[in-house]
Structures are given as structure tokens and as C-alpha cells.
Amino acid sequence: MTSLAFVFPGQGSQFVGMGRDLAASSPAAAAIFAAADRALGEPISALAWEGPAEQLDRTENAQPALVAASIAILASLRAAWAAGGSAGPTPGFAAGHSMGQYSALVAAGAISLEDGVRLVRERGRLMQASGQGRDGAMAALIGLDDARLPELVAAASASGVFVVANRNAPGQVVVSGERAAIEAGAELARTMGARRAIVLPVSVAAHSPLMAEAADGMRRALADVTFHDPEPALLANADGHPLATAEACRAELVDHLTAGVDWIRIVERMVADGVTTFVEVGPGRVLTGLVKRIAPDAELIAADDPASTERLLELAAAT
């Protein structure tokens, strides 16, 4: 088993200008953005490179733009490795955080880039429409002892739907559900020792039962999409179990809309299976920061950082 893993960030990592310089310098990256534009029938690349930010940040735009940017980074890496006479390192796992699963699936050959960007566009639309009539919300909790999460969930659920949407790192979780329950839970979390409990400026209760309609819509959208067995295996968002078949990958894209993302368990699973180096393939450093808190002894590489180029070439040469 290789000691390397590719990890792909989700929504929130986008920024205006992402991928612009890379596309200008790498024909392989430029080709990815061009393919994404054709698949969507509109220039998502122009929105990623030029903004405006308020349009890029819309869920239905941020998600396909992030898939395109992440796969463009990977294509540029693969081209650099090929130019050096190497096929590049073979990761033992690929894992995406929430929407990043789509980037991971494209990278692992489970779905095409074109299907990936079209599916996340539909995913964003379905998420925005799901749970209408039930005011959804999310909150970030910082510094709460993980052992107290079951107590918090039980207490806040008296006010409505309240679930853990993301276990991102020790002492860093995101909760999701009906606004009344989220606001009550944030207050409870402060009394239970959380350093911060911040209700987020979103109206979608992602990774909660309020996304049931979105999950049904995605099941229909996925029915005619061709899936292949991924290489390498992916890890499921909810509990980190391996996704090694085409049908497991298809099911994951439905299930993870209503289930949470246990990033702690995912990283711990990879470390237990021998992963010592994590390469974040996508814009920004969000996952690099989270993995550092979960696995402080791991080597962390942000693939979109030019300073990482030499180390990435070394990894390819050592394969």
C-alpha cells in the first residue's frame, strides 16, 4: 500500500482568480477548464478567474468551479510528472470533503469530468430547493469536547432537527438542521464549554435530513450516469469505509447529502492503513490545516502552492 493520499476540498475553498495563472502556464490545466465550460454550456472558467465573488460563491456556481479547478491542478501535476518521465506517484486513497467527493471521483476515473461538473451544478440547485418551508441553518462549534456531542444533539433536538454535519478536526464541528434547533444548540454549546459557537450565514441545512428531497433528486440525476470502479479506492464521507466499486460510488453521492462528513475518521483510517503524506489537490489550504490537527506527524503538501513543485516531482521520481 502506498503511503500517499490525494484529498480534495469542498465548497468554501473557492476564490476569485483560482486556476487563472495555472491555466495560462499549463495547457493540460487550460484543457480542463475548457472542457468544463463546454459541459456546462457557459464559461465557468471566466467566473472562477474574474468573478464577481458574489456570483462565484453561489452554490450552483462554486461547486462546478471547484471541481474544474481541482482537476485542472491534478492535470497540471500529471503533465509535469509525464514531462519528467514518470507516471507519478500512485495514491493509496482519494477522499473528498463533502462536494470534494465529486473531484475525487473524477480523479479516480469513476466519473468523467463532464459528468462531474454537470452533477454538482444539479446538486447545488437541488440543495437550495430542498427543505422549503423548513428554515434551515448551520453553525460552527469550536472548542467543544467531542465527548459532549451526543449530549448536545439530544438536548438541541428538542427544538427541531439537529445533527452533526461535519466532524472536521478535534474540537471543530459543524451542526446542521432547523434554525430554531441550531440557534438553541449554539447557546447550549457555549454553556457546555465551546469557545465559539457561530451560526453561519447560510440558508441550506447541508448533510442533514432536510436534504432528503435533494437526495431523491440526485438519485434520479445519477440514474443515467456511467460509473466505473475507482482507482484508487475512495473513502465514504459518513464513516470512512472504502468505496471500491462503481455502484458504491453512485450510492455515496446520494447518501452523503443527508449523512454527515466525518473527516476525522477518514483521515485516521488513511493513517491506520499506512498513509504518511497527504496532497491537497484543489484551491487553498483548508484540508491541509484540518489534516495537520488530526495527524500532526503526516507530511502535508498543498498542490496549488508553487513551492510544493519540487517535492511533488521528488515523490514522482521515487515511485
NULUMDO-826847 format. One record per residue (C-alpha): residue number from 1; x, y, z. Coordinates in Angstrom, 3 decimals, padded with zeros to 6 digits. Example, Ala and Ser with C-alpha at 12.3 -4.5 7.8 and 13.67 -1.06 7.14 Angstrom:
<n: 1 | px: 012.300 | py: -004.500 | pz: 007.800>
<n: 2 | px: 013.670 | py: -001.060 | pz: 007.140>
END
This chain:
<n: 1 | px: 000.000 | py: 000.000 | pz: 000.000>
<n: 2 | px: 001.394 | py: 003.399 | pz: -000.985>
<n: 3 | px: 001.935 | py: 005.978 | pz: 001.744>
<n: 4 | px: 000.323 | py: 008.762 | pz: -000.300>
<n: 5 | px: -003.266 | py: 010.054 | pz: -000.402>
<n: 6 | px: -004.968 | py: 012.718 | pz: -002.517>
<n: 7 | px: -007.586 | py: 014.833 | pz: -000.715>
<n: 8 | px: -009.994 | py: 017.238 | pz: -002.419>
<n: 9 | px: -011.583 | py: 020.289 | pz: -000.774>
<n: 10 | px: -015.253 | py: 021.179 | pz: -000.820>
<n: 11 | px: -017.300 | py: 024.341 | pz: -001.039>
<n: 12 | px: -015.763 | py: 027.257 | pz: 000.818>
<n: 13 | px: -012.321 | py: 026.844 | pz: -000.748>
<n: 14 | px: -013.270 | py: 028.836 | pz: -003.853>
<n: 15 | px: -011.862 | py: 032.306 | pz: -004.526>
<n: 16 | px: -011.859 | py: 034.658 | pz: -007.479>
<n: 17 | px: -008.761 | py: 034.027 | pz: -009.577>
<n: 18 | px: -008.401 | py: 030.349 | pz: -008.737>
<n: 19 | px: -006.723 | py: 028.458 | pz: -011.557>
<n: 20 | px: -006.181 | py: 031.512 | pz: -013.775>
<n: 21 | px: -002.371 | py: 031.575 | pz: -013.612>
<n: 22 | px: -002.228 | py: 027.789 | pz: -013.807>
<n: 23 | px: -004.337 | py: 027.711 | pz: -016.979>
<n: 24 | px: -002.085 | py: 030.363 | pz: -018.525>
<n: 25 | px: 001.032 | py: 028.283 | pz: -017.879>
<n: 26 | px: -000.278 | py: 024.709 | pz: -018.267>
<n: 27 | px: -002.039 | py: 023.540 | pz: -021.451>
<n: 28 | px: -003.283 | py: 020.498 | pz: -019.519>
<n: 29 | px: -004.988 | py: 022.711 | pz: -016.933>
<n: 30 | px: -006.400 | py: 025.015 | pz: -019.607>
<n: 31 | px: -007.905 | py: 021.999 | pz: -021.374>
<n: 32 | px: -009.748 | py: 021.002 | pz: -018.186>
<n: 33 | px: -011.334 | py: 024.418 | pz: -017.789>
<n: 34 | px: -012.294 | py: 024.427 | pz: -021.479>
<n: 35 | px: -013.921 | py: 021.001 | pz: -021.124>
<n: 36 | px: -015.868 | py: 022.182 | pz: -018.065>
<n: 37 | px: -017.094 | py: 025.237 | pz: -019.975>
<n: 38 | px: -018.313 | py: 023.042 | pz: -022.836>
<n: 39 | px: -020.043 | py: 020.612 | pz: -020.498>
<n: 40 | px: -021.971 | py: 023.394 | pz: -018.740>
<n: 41 | px: -022.598 | py: 025.437 | pz: -021.872>
<n: 42 | px: -021.232 | py: 028.546 | pz: -020.178>
<n: 43 | px: -017.819 | py: 029.918 | pz: -019.186>
<n: 44 | px: -017.478 | py: 028.736 | pz: -015.590>
<n: 45 | px: -013.743 | py: 029.400 | pz: -016.063>
<n: 46 | px: -014.385 | py: 033.133 | pz: -016.541>
<n: 47 | px: -016.400 | py: 033.218 | pz: -013.320>
<n: 48 | px: -013.633 | py: 031.388 | pz: -011.437>
<n: 49 | px: -010.936 | py: 033.687 | pz: -012.800>
<n: 50 | px: -012.717 | py: 037.047 | pz: -012.857>
<n: 51 | px: -015.719 | py: 036.831 | pz: -010.523>
<n: 52 | px: -017.686 | py: 038.634 | pz: -009.244>
<n: 53 | px: -017.284 | py: 036.883 | pz: -005.895>
<n: 54 | px: -020.983 | py: 037.029 | pz: -005.028>
<n: 55 | px: -021.763 | py: 035.035 | pz: -008.173>
<n: 56 | px: -018.902 | py: 032.579 | pz: -007.726>
<n: 57 | px: -019.972 | py: 031.920 | pz: -004.135>
<n: 58 | px: -023.456 | py: 030.808 | pz: -005.169>
<n: 59 | px: -023.685 | py: 027.070 | pz: -004.528>
<n: 60 | px: -024.600 | py: 026.180 | pz: -008.108>
<n: 61 | px: -021.502 | py: 028.051 | pz: -009.365>
<n: 62 | px: -018.971 | py: 027.389 | pz: -006.605>
<n: 63 | px: -019.292 | py: 023.621 | pz: -006.851>
<n: 64 | px: -018.599 | py: 023.127 | pz: -010.597>
<n: 65 | px: -015.897 | py: 025.800 | pz: -010.465>
<n: 66 | px: -014.162 | py: 023.916 | pz: -007.660>
<n: 67 | px: -014.341 | py: 020.598 | pz: -009.492>
<n: 68 | px: -012.819 | py: 022.236 | pz: -012.583>
<n: 69 | px: -010.085 | py: 023.974 | pz: -010.573>
<n: 70 | px: -009.173 | py: 020.843 | pz: -008.597>
<n: 71 | px: -008.970 | py: 018.600 | pz: -011.656>
<n: 72 | px: -007.011 | py: 021.300 | pz: -013.521>
<n: 73 | px: -004.430 | py: 021.229 | pz: -010.720>
<n: 74 | px: -004.262 | py: 017.436 | pz: -010.946>
<n: 75 | px: -003.940 | py: 017.533 | pz: -014.755>
<n: 76 | px: -001.079 | py: 020.017 | pz: -014.466>
<n: 77 | px: 000.658 | py: 017.751 | pz: -011.951>
<n: 78 | px: 000.272 | py: 014.712 | pz: -014.161>
<n: 79 | px: 001.642 | py: 016.635 | pz: -017.146>
<n: 80 | px: 004.678 | py: 017.724 | pz: -015.118>
<n: 81 | px: 005.274 | py: 014.162 | pz: -013.961>
<n: 82 | px: 004.995 | py: 012.872 | pz: -017.534>
<n: 83 | px: 007.445 | py: 015.517 | pz: -018.736>
<n: 84 | px: 009.881 | py: 014.187 | pz: -016.162>
<n: 85 | px: 009.477 | py: 010.639 | pz: -017.458>
<n: 86 | px: 007.236 | py: 009.399 | pz: -014.643>
<n: 87 | px: 003.623 | py: 008.329 | pz: -014.397>
<n: 88 | px: 003.606 | py: 009.975 | pz: -010.984>
<n: 89 | px: 003.004 | py: 008.505 | pz: -007.545>
<n: 90 | px: 000.084 | py: 006.141 | pz: -007.138>
<n: 91 | px: -002.075 | py: 007.176 | pz: -004.194>
<n: 92 | px: -003.463 | py: 004.575 | pz: -001.871>
<n: 93 | px: -006.664 | py: 006.559 | pz: -001.376>
<n: 94 | px: -008.560 | py: 009.539 | pz: -002.689>
<n: 95 | px: -011.021 | py: 011.348 | pz: -000.451>
<n: 96 | px: -013.115 | py: 014.451 | pz: -000.896>
<n: 97 | px: -014.649 | py: 016.638 | pz: 001.775>
<n: 98 | px: -018.388 | py: 016.887 | pz: 001.056>
<n: 99 | px: -018.675 | py: 018.250 | pz: -002.508>
<n: 100 | px: -014.977 | py: 017.387 | pz: -002.904>
<n: 101 | px: -016.113 | py: 013.774 | pz: -003.363>
<n: 102 | px: -017.035 | py: 014.682 | pz: -006.931>
<n: 103 | px: -013.488 | py: 015.892 | pz: -007.611>
<n: 104 | px: -012.165 | py: 012.695 | pz: -006.034>
<n: 105 | px: -014.448 | py: 010.569 | pz: -008.226>
<n: 106 | px: -013.261 | py: 012.347 | pz: -011.370>
<n: 107 | px: -009.625 | py: 011.990 | pz: -010.294>
<n: 108 | px: -010.124 | py: 008.266 | pz: -009.645>
<n: 109 | px: -011.784 | py: 007.707 | pz: -013.031>
<n: 110 | px: -015.155 | py: 006.779 | pz: -011.528>
<n: 111 | px: -016.971 | py: 009.508 | pz: -013.483>
<n: 112 | px: -015.983 | py: 011.857 | pz: -016.297>
<n: 113 | px: -015.108 | py: 015.498 | pz: -015.738>
<n: 114 | px: -018.105 | py: 016.479 | pz: -017.846>
<n: 115 | px: -020.498 | py: 014.440 | pz: -015.724>
<n: 116 | px: -018.824 | py: 015.717 | pz: -012.570>
<n: 117 | px: -019.387 | py: 019.412 | pz: -013.277>
<n: 118 | px: -022.935 | py: 018.831 | pz: -014.532>
<n: 119 | px: -023.806 | py: 016.772 | pz: -011.449>
<n: 120 | px: -022.521 | py: 019.314 | pz: -008.935>
<n: 121 | px: -024.428 | py: 022.054 | pz: -010.763>
<n: 122 | px: -027.586 | py: 019.978 | pz: -010.275>
<n: 123 | px: -026.573 | py: 019.135 | pz: -006.707>
<n: 124 | px: -026.338 | py: 022.818 | pz: -005.842>
<n: 125 | px: -029.745 | py: 023.536 | pz: -007.367>
<n: 126 | px: -031.357 | py: 020.613 | pz: -005.530>
<n: 127 | px: -029.784 | py: 021.552 | pz: -002.200>
<n: 128 | px: -031.086 | py: 025.107 | pz: -002.468>
<n: 129 | px: -034.601 | py: 023.847 | pz: -003.208>
<n: 130 | px: -034.651 | py: 021.046 | pz: -000.603>
<n: 131 | px: -036.389 | py: 021.576 | pz: 002.709>
<n: 132 | px: -038.509 | py: 024.516 | pz: 001.510>
<n: 133 | px: -040.842 | py: 025.623 | pz: 004.286>
<n: 134 | px: -038.412 | py: 024.449 | pz: 006.969>
<n: 135 | px: -035.939 | py: 027.197 | pz: 007.834>
<n: 136 | px: -032.545 | py: 025.525 | pz: 007.614>
<n: 137 | px: -029.332 | py: 026.678 | pz: 009.268>
<n: 138 | px: -025.830 | py: 025.553 | pz: 010.213>
<n: 139 | px: -023.413 | py: 026.525 | pz: 012.987>
<n: 140 | px: -019.702 | py: 026.051 | pz: 013.623>
<n: 141 | px: -018.694 | py: 024.935 | pz: 017.105>
<n: 142 | px: -015.104 | py: 025.483 | pz: 018.193>
<n: 143 | px: -013.509 | py: 024.036 | pz: 021.309>
<n: 144 | px: -016.345 | py: 021.782 | pz: 022.454>
<n: 145 | px: -015.212 | py: 018.435 | pz: 023.876>
<n: 146 | px: -016.213 | py: 015.794 | pz: 021.307>
<n: 147 | px: -017.392 | py: 013.557 | pz: 024.147>
<n: 148 | px: -020.204 | py: 016.024 | pz: 024.827>
<n: 149 | px: -021.584 | py: 015.989 | pz: 021.285>
<n: 150 | px: -024.207 | py: 013.265 | pz: 021.962>
<n: 151 | px: -025.470 | py: 015.271 | pz: 024.945>
<n: 152 | px: -025.689 | py: 018.426 | pz: 022.831>
<n: 153 | px: -027.506 | py: 016.667 | pz: 019.998>
<n: 154 | px: -030.049 | py: 015.157 | pz: 022.379>
<n: 155 | px: -030.755 | py: 018.490 | pz: 024.085>
<n: 156 | px: -030.924 | py: 020.666 | pz: 020.960>
<n: 157 | px: -033.096 | py: 018.153 | pz: 019.110>
<n: 158 | px: -035.955 | py: 019.104 | pz: 021.443>
<n: 159 | px: -036.226 | py: 022.288 | pz: 019.344>
<n: 160 | px: -036.186 | py: 020.572 | pz: 015.941>
<n: 161 | px: -033.868 | py: 018.722 | pz: 013.563>
<n: 162 | px: -030.274 | py: 018.988 | pz: 014.848>
<n: 163 | px: -027.418 | py: 016.791 | pz: 013.619>
<n: 164 | px: -023.634 | py: 016.850 | pz: 013.346>
<n: 165 | px: -022.908 | py: 017.720 | pz: 009.710>
<n: 166 | px: -019.099 | py: 017.765 | pz: 009.826>
<n: 167 | px: -016.506 | py: 016.451 | pz: 012.271>
<n: 168 | px: -013.656 | py: 018.394 | pz: 010.736>
<n: 169 | px: -010.936 | py: 018.134 | pz: 013.391>
<n: 170 | px: -010.750 | py: 017.591 | pz: 017.146>
<n: 171 | px: -012.833 | py: 020.306 | pz: 018.774>
<n: 172 | px: -014.111 | py: 021.627 | pz: 015.423>
<n: 173 | px: -017.551 | py: 020.537 | pz: 014.265>
<n: 174 | px: -020.393 | py: 021.926 | pz: 012.171>
<n: 175 | px: -024.003 | py: 021.223 | pz: 013.090>
<n: 176 | px: -026.987 | py: 021.418 | pz: 010.756>
<n: 177 | px: -030.769 | py: 021.364 | pz: 010.902>
<n: 178 | px: -033.762 | py: 023.581 | pz: 011.578>
<n: 179 | px: -032.874 | py: 027.140 | pz: 012.544>
<n: 180 | px: -034.629 | py: 027.096 | pz: 015.926>
<n: 181 | px: -032.691 | py: 023.984 | pz: 016.937>
<n: 182 | px: -029.395 | py: 025.333 | pz: 015.585>
<n: 183 | px: -029.746 | py: 028.604 | pz: 017.461>
<n: 184 | px: -030.707 | py: 026.759 | pz: 020.650>
<n: 185 | px: -027.832 | py: 024.335 | pz: 020.164>
<n: 186 | px: -025.331 | py: 027.152 | pz: 019.699>
<n: 187 | px: -026.380 | py: 028.653 | pz: 023.029>
<n: 188 | px: -026.194 | py: 025.250 | pz: 024.706>
<n: 189 | px: -022.736 | py: 024.613 | pz: 023.244>
<n: 190 | px: -021.427 | py: 027.809 | pz: 024.853>
<n: 191 | px: -022.704 | py: 026.719 | pz: 028.258>
<n: 192 | px: -021.042 | py: 023.314 | pz: 027.692>
<n: 193 | px: -017.610 | py: 024.835 | pz: 027.152>
<n: 194 | px: -017.387 | py: 025.718 | pz: 023.448>
<n: 195 | px: -015.042 | py: 028.654 | pz: 022.899>
<n: 196 | px: -017.117 | py: 029.789 | pz: 019.943>
<n: 197 | px: -020.497 | py: 028.829 | pz: 018.532>
<n: 198 | px: -021.240 | py: 030.704 | pz: 015.321>
<n: 199 | px: -024.476 | py: 030.439 | pz: 013.348>
<n: 200 | px: -023.288 | py: 030.525 | pz: 009.736>
<n: 201 | px: -024.719 | py: 032.846 | pz: 007.058>
<n: 202 | px: -026.320 | py: 030.022 | pz: 005.040>
<n: 203 | px: -029.925 | py: 029.002 | pz: 004.424>
<n: 204 | px: -029.221 | py: 025.387 | pz: 003.442>
<n: 205 | px: -029.006 | py: 022.697 | pz: 006.139>
<n: 206 | px: -026.394 | py: 020.575 | pz: 004.366>
<n: 207 | px: -025.749 | py: 016.983 | pz: 005.462>
<n: 208 | px: -028.995 | py: 016.778 | pz: 007.400>
<n: 209 | px: -032.419 | py: 015.133 | pz: 006.989>
<n: 210 | px: -033.627 | py: 018.411 | pz: 005.454>
<n: 211 | px: -031.728 | py: 017.368 | pz: 002.325>
<n: 212 | px: -033.975 | py: 014.317 | pz: 001.751>
<n: 213 | px: -035.609 | py: 015.886 | pz: -001.303>
<n: 214 | px: -032.187 | py: 016.752 | pz: -002.732>
<n: 215 | px: -031.078 | py: 013.148 | pz: -002.181>
<n: 216 | px: -034.099 | py: 011.868 | pz: -004.094>
<n: 217 | px: -033.363 | py: 014.312 | pz: -006.904>
<n: 218 | px: -029.713 | py: 013.241 | pz: -007.070>
<n: 219 | px: -030.747 | py: 009.584 | pz: -007.209>
<n: 220 | px: -032.740 | py: 010.379 | pz: -010.348>
<n: 221 | px: -029.947 | py: 012.537 | pz: -011.807>
<n: 222 | px: -027.399 | py: 009.761 | pz: -011.276>
<n: 223 | px: -029.503 | py: 007.001 | pz: -012.801>
<n: 224 | px: -028.231 | py: 007.547 | pz: -016.344>
<n: 225 | px: -024.640 | py: 008.474 | pz: -015.473>
<n: 226 | px: -021.933 | py: 005.923 | pz: -016.289>
<n: 227 | px: -019.769 | py: 004.988 | pz: -013.293>
<n: 228 | px: -016.570 | py: 002.936 | pz: -013.236>
<n: 229 | px: -014.719 | py: 001.269 | pz: -010.386>
<n: 230 | px: -012.433 | py: 003.944 | pz: -008.905>
<n: 231 | px: -008.670 | py: 003.661 | pz: -008.866>
<n: 232 | px: -007.606 | py: 004.262 | pz: -006.156>
<n: 233 | px: -010.439 | py: 003.471 | pz: -003.769>
<n: 234 | px: -012.320 | py: 006.376 | pz: -002.235>
<n: 235 | px: -013.456 | py: 006.707 | pz: 001.359>
<n: 236 | px: -017.081 | py: 007.386 | pz: 002.278>
<n: 237 | px: -017.849 | py: 010.730 | pz: 003.884>
<n: 238 | px: -020.018 | py: 009.335 | pz: 006.660>
<n: 239 | px: -017.671 | py: 006.769 | pz: 008.208>
<n: 240 | px: -014.549 | py: 006.352 | pz: 006.069>
<n: 241 | px: -015.360 | py: 002.903 | pz: 004.675>
<n: 242 | px: -013.747 | py: 002.156 | pz: 001.288>
<n: 243 | px: -015.685 | py: 002.774 | pz: -001.921>
<n: 244 | px: -014.151 | py: 000.342 | pz: -004.384>
<n: 245 | px: -016.949 | py: -000.267 | pz: -006.896>
<n: 246 | px: -018.905 | py: 001.831 | pz: -009.355>
<n: 247 | px: -022.191 | py: 001.221 | pz: -007.564>
<n: 248 | px: -020.718 | py: 002.115 | pz: -004.161>
<n: 249 | px: -019.612 | py: 005.442 | pz: -005.626>
<n: 250 | px: -023.059 | py: 006.072 | pz: -007.091>
<n: 251 | px: -024.703 | py: 005.373 | pz: -003.728>
<n: 252 | px: -022.239 | py: 007.655 | pz: -001.931>
<n: 253 | px: -023.359 | py: 010.686 | pz: -003.924>
<n: 254 | px: -026.921 | py: 010.138 | pz: -002.711>
<n: 255 | px: -026.169 | py: 009.124 | pz: 000.863>
<n: 256 | px: -023.781 | py: 011.928 | pz: 001.734>
<n: 257 | px: -026.421 | py: 014.609 | pz: 001.179>
<n: 258 | px: -028.291 | py: 013.557 | pz: 004.309>
<n: 259 | px: -025.402 | py: 011.985 | pz: 006.276>
<n: 260 | px: -022.542 | py: 013.852 | pz: 007.927>
<n: 261 | px: -018.890 | py: 014.153 | pz: 006.931>
<n: 262 | px: -016.581 | py: 012.534 | pz: 009.485>
<n: 263 | px: -013.268 | py: 013.920 | pz: 008.264>
<n: 264 | px: -011.542 | py: 012.850 | pz: 011.473>
<n: 265 | px: -012.446 | py: 009.208 | pz: 010.898>
<n: 266 | px: -011.491 | py: 009.421 | pz: 007.210>
<n: 267 | px: -008.000 | py: 010.756 | pz: 007.969>
<n: 268 | px: -007.498 | py: 008.320 | pz: 010.840>
<n: 269 | px: -008.474 | py: 005.446 | pz: 008.529>
<n: 270 | px: -005.869 | py: 006.502 | pz: 005.968>
<n: 271 | px: -003.160 | py: 006.876 | pz: 008.603>
<n: 272 | px: -004.015 | py: 003.448 | pz: 010.036>
<n: 273 | px: -003.604 | py: 001.995 | pz: 006.544>
<n: 274 | px: -000.129 | py: 003.473 | pz: 006.163>
<n: 275 | px: -000.665 | py: 006.915 | pz: 004.619>
<n: 276 | px: 002.057 | py: 009.321 | pz: 005.711>
<n: 277 | px: 001.749 | py: 012.007 | pz: 003.011>
<n: 278 | px: -001.409 | py: 013.946 | pz: 002.156>
<n: 279 | px: -001.576 | py: 016.019 | pz: -001.033>
<n: 280 | px: -004.400 | py: 018.567 | pz: -001.078>
<n: 281 | px: -005.480 | py: 018.754 | pz: -004.714>
<n: 282 | px: -007.528 | py: 021.912 | pz: -005.035>
<n: 283 | px: -007.538 | py: 025.612 | pz: -004.275>
<n: 284 | px: -006.421 | py: 026.734 | pz: -000.842>
<n: 285 | px: -005.221 | py: 025.023 | pz: 002.315>
<n: 286 | px: -008.410 | py: 024.145 | pz: 004.191>
<n: 287 | px: -007.838 | py: 020.382 | pz: 004.280>
<n: 288 | px: -004.114 | py: 020.797 | pz: 004.902>
<n: 289 | px: -004.994 | py: 022.649 | pz: 008.108>
<n: 290 | px: -007.539 | py: 020.036 | pz: 009.198>
<n: 291 | px: -005.266 | py: 017.060 | pz: 008.499>
<n: 292 | px: -002.458 | py: 018.735 | pz: 010.450>
<n: 293 | px: -004.675 | py: 018.778 | pz: 013.540>
<n: 294 | px: -005.774 | py: 015.143 | pz: 013.090>
<n: 295 | px: -002.424 | py: 013.645 | pz: 012.030>
<n: 296 | px: 000.318 | py: 016.032 | pz: 013.194>
<n: 297 | px: 003.132 | py: 013.709 | pz: 012.105>
<n: 298 | px: 001.958 | py: 013.444 | pz: 008.491>
<n: 299 | px: 003.647 | py: 015.245 | pz: 005.610>
<n: 300 | px: 001.242 | py: 017.792 | pz: 004.117>
<n: 301 | px: 001.532 | py: 019.167 | pz: 000.587>
<n: 302 | px: -000.718 | py: 021.808 | pz: -000.978>
<n: 303 | px: -000.624 | py: 021.030 | pz: -004.694>
<n: 304 | px: -001.595 | py: 024.557 | pz: -005.774>
<n: 305 | px: 001.430 | py: 026.066 | pz: -003.990>
<n: 306 | px: 004.336 | py: 026.648 | pz: -006.423>
<n: 307 | px: 006.697 | py: 025.973 | pz: -003.521>
<n: 308 | px: 005.440 | py: 022.371 | pz: -003.498>
<n: 309 | px: 006.505 | py: 021.656 | pz: -007.083>
<n: 310 | px: 009.939 | py: 020.266 | pz: -006.267>
<n: 311 | px: 008.605 | py: 017.971 | pz: -003.538>
<n: 312 | px: 005.867 | py: 016.652 | pz: -005.836>
<n: 313 | px: 008.434 | py: 015.889 | pz: -008.514>
<n: 314 | px: 010.540 | py: 014.080 | pz: -005.910>
<n: 315 | px: 007.565 | py: 011.920 | pz: -004.993>
<n: 316 | px: 007.064 | py: 011.024 | pz: -008.638>
<n: 317 | px: 010.721 | py: 010.176 | pz: -009.095>
<n: 318 | px: 010.633 | py: 007.916 | pz: -006.047>
<n: 319 | px: 007.691 | py: 005.897 | pz: -007.361>
END
